[in-house]
Amino acid sequence: MSDLDGVDFFRDDRFIPDPYPYYEFLRAKCPVTREAHHDVVMVTGYEEAIEAFHDSATFSSCNAVTGPFPGFPVPLVGDDVSEVIEQHRDALPFSDQITTMDPPKHTDHRGLLMRLITPKRLKENEDFMWRLADRQMDEFHARGECEFIRDYAKPFAMLVIADLLGVPEADHEEFQRNLGTSAIGSTDHDAMTHAPLEFLYDQFSAYVEDRRREPRGDVLTGLSAATFPDGSMPEPGDVARIAANLFAAGQETTVRLLAAALQFIGERPELQQLLRNDRSRIPNFIEETLRFDGPIKGDFRLSRTPTTIGGVDVPAGTTIMVLNGAANRDPRKFENPNEFDVDRANARNHIAFGFGVHTCPGAPLARAETVVSLERVLDRMADIKISEAHHGPADARRYEYAPTYILRGLQHLHLEYTPVGKP
């Protein structure tokens, strides 16, 4: 038995810095295999992941965030546990978030979300991004060094979402003060909050109620007037939950994507120069960053009825974890998957943003934020390097990653550079 058989992926921190050897170990056994500690079926193959994500009729998303923790409230017995899931799903943590909803409720709420992020609103938001990127960079640019996540990525991502949803500028400071680092999927403890976004729910509910009483012709008024696809008016709390989910989730993924992109640029001078000389390569660089080291390791599903994935039997009531990060390095789909190739032809085939009905609706926003940020970084920072004082020499780097089994991302990224461009 390999030493890796003894690893508890959900509670052991040894693979937090680099989970990919464990993914390869699992896939070498079988692209669909049951881990030994929490009875979770781990899906590491690309085609198998697509198969599971696509089948929302068989696989419920009720446990998408929680997985085996804290466990389903009642035993799941029999060959069809659909009714039991519906009766008890609201007792699970995070049950009020769109990530854990199934059709038809998910369909209605996603439809409402798409009414909030229309192409027109996204275009207005992108115009704001260009101004914000310079404004945020102005705060540290002259120093020639920064902690990129704290100084740029987090405030930039938060203010982009705040602008998209029309949060008044006077409230921005309060939002920053009340939104801490996510502990979703923490390897440190089992405790989970049933509704972890209460601050956002309260804020957006108040906005919606206020704009319904006194419309002002602003973005929040449009948000408060948004309807479900069938034309019915949602309760203020429904709109608030959708807005809050977008606000929180959009920052999680974008901050981690920005950090990974700058880490690659700082570690690889030849890549940095290539992107400086040919900005047309930036979009594919972003896709390869998402494939190679995306912000989501994976999420969970719960089988309603007996089924198979990749020819492997999966009984009803089984928790599976679809590992996006593993699927994105499946050698059956991506040639030399452990090599970062900025010109990879099929890089965009990754599933870093999921697949199927739960594909991340904010993916276009995250891509736009990253394009804008990279353009401005390359315009205004020359000779970008990883700080050896903080992260050690090139042959012995020290990076700290978020200690969760769901999210993948740096906690800090210290950069040094030569200031250029706008003073």
Buried (B, 14 or more C-beta within 10 A) or exposed (E): EEEBEEBBBBBBEEBBEEBBEBBBBBBEBBBBBBBEBBEBBBBBBBBBBBBBBEBBEBBBBBBBBBBBBEBBEEEBEBEEBBEBBEEBBEEBBBBBBBBBBBEEEBBBBBBBBEBBBEEEBBEEBBEBBEEBBBEBBEEBBEEBBBBBBBBBBBBBBBBBBBBBBBBEEEEBEEBBEEBEEBBBBBBEEEEBEEEBBEBBBBBBBEBBBBBBEEEEEEBBBBBBBBEBEEEEEBEBBBBBBBBBBBBBBBBBBBBBBBBBBBBBBBBBEEBBEBBBEEBEBBBBBBBBBBBBBBBBBBBBBBBBBBBEBBEBEBBBBBBBBBBBBBBBBBEEBBEEBEEBBBEBEEBBBBBBBBBBBBEBBBBBBBBBBBBBBBBBBBBBBBEBBBBBEBBEEEEEEEBEBBBBBBBBBBEBBBBBBEBEEEE
